[in-house]
């Protein structure tokens, strides 16, 4: 009976070793699948983040260009207004200088 018992113990140990090897293989496969899924999720998240960054930059560029155009338009209007406002004074100054030069001659 002890030979039978030893054989049974050997079979149980063999089965346990096989179960352990199968479990390790399954764990490795699960880990590999999880790593692959994580890489895929990371790739998608990175692409989304890049797209959002590009949209933010484009929006900021549009706002900056709009503000630049507004500032330039205001500057043009102010330049025209100052030119129109100073024209009579410039004409008077030119007339005065011409009058002074004419009186000297």
Secondary structure as UniProt FT lines:
FT   HELIX           2..104
//
